[in-house]
Amino acid sequence: MFNDFKPVLKILLRFIILYVVMVLGYQFYLNGFKNAGLDPFSTWVMTQVDFIQNLFGYTSQMVAGKPQDETTWFYVSGKYVSRMVEGCNAISVIILFLAFIFAFYEGFKTFVFAAVGLVILHIMNVLRIVGLNILLVEYPQYSKIGHDYLFPAIIYGTVVALWLVWIKFYALKNVEDEPA
């Protein structure tokens, strides 16, 4: 009876194990920076956002908050418009993406697709934060809808699109090629 469900259960179990291990690893990483300000990866993302905003003509700088607050503020075009916290770095989204991709493991191409996906997600996240900061400068009345709905949809939409590409063109490719 369970033989029919065995492949699905293997994928589900692989996903859960990978997700839990990566979340625990990430939490271990974050614990190393407790009460020390923003973690290095989040700061790296913020530096890229700051660079692009300046490139687009939105004079920007990063202003560190209190170390125990674990946040840094974006000062854009003469205003404090937003703050960067650990959750803005998209690591939790990336962990979800990777767990799914590796749950449908297909050899070396899994690593290649994961690496390309990581780059795409990172770029989309940086552009998402830039877009949100520009929205907050130009149209502050739309801050809630931008922060809570529009810009999260961008990053999660990218993850779903990458998942669909992975499943359609790579993970289930061999299943489609088999004769019925």
MONORRA-V649651 format. One record per backbone hydrogen bond with DSSP energy under -0.5 kcal/mol. CO is the residue of the C=O (numbers start at 1). NH is the residue of the N-H. If there is no record, write none. Layout:
# MONORRA-V649651
co = <CO,CO>
nh = <NH,NH>
This chain:
# MONORRA-V649651
co = <1,2,5,6,7,8,9,10,11,12,13,14,15,16,17,18,19,20,21,22,23,24,25,26,27,28,29,30,31,33,37,39,40,41,42,43,44,45,46,47,48,49,50,51,52,53,54,57,59,61,62,63,66,66,66,67,67,71,72,73,73,74,74,74,75,76,79,79,82,83,84,85,86,87,90,91,92,93,94,95,96,97,98,99,100,101,102,106,107,107,108,108,109,110,111,112,113,114,115,116,117,118,119,120,121,122,123,124,125,126,127,128,129,130,131,132,133,134,135,139,140,142,143,144,145,145,146,149,150,151,152,153,154,155,156,157,158,159,160,161,162,163,164,165,166,166,167,170,172,173,174>
nh = <4,6,9,10,11,12,13,14,15,16,17,18,19,20,21,22,23,24,25,26,27,28,29,30,31,32,32,33,34,36,36,43,44,45,46,47,48,49,50,51,52,53,54,55,56,58,57,59,77,75,64,73,69,70,71,37,70,65,84,63,75,76,81,82,61,79,76,81,74,85,72,88,89,90,94,95,96,97,98,99,100,101,102,103,104,104,105,109,110,111,111,112,113,114,115,116,117,118,119,120,121,122,123,124,125,126,127,128,129,130,131,132,133,134,135,136,137,138,139,142,143,146,147,148,149,150,151,153,154,155,156,157,158,159,160,161,162,163,164,165,166,167,168,169,170,171,172,173,176,177,178>
